[in-house]
């Protein structure tokens, strides 16, 4: 056999198996709807221990309790769960970080909305000013000209002046509201 071919095959096998190791760190549980969920992250807190089917590493499964331990622990567990619900949810470190990130994202979104509203308001005031100036220009009686489709200059007749006045008045009414 060729030694280079064997060494290349061996290196390829080692590299391939190292990529597969990341797939071993998987969680598997049954969610509240009864569906199996596969993830690289731990299940949410509302998933019961009995519904967690597989953990990363496989060996850190909680030890099964005997029937007598389960019977004696059930009333204490029920009392502690009702007391825990009455005091409100406790945030772990990750939950607090998640809440902080969520709050920061909401603040950033509010700031973006405020900036966008300011831009729209500024554009509206600019449009209002232009429409008012144009309306004053048309109503002044000065001879106005426009460029037609052929690129030639035409002077506005009285009908065109009335139409332009109506159009500019519509802009003033829509953009100059306060």
Helices and strands as residue ranges (DSSP letters): H 3-24, E 27-30, E 36-39, G 49-51, E 52-54, H 67-87, H 93-139, E 145-147, E 153-155, H 158-175
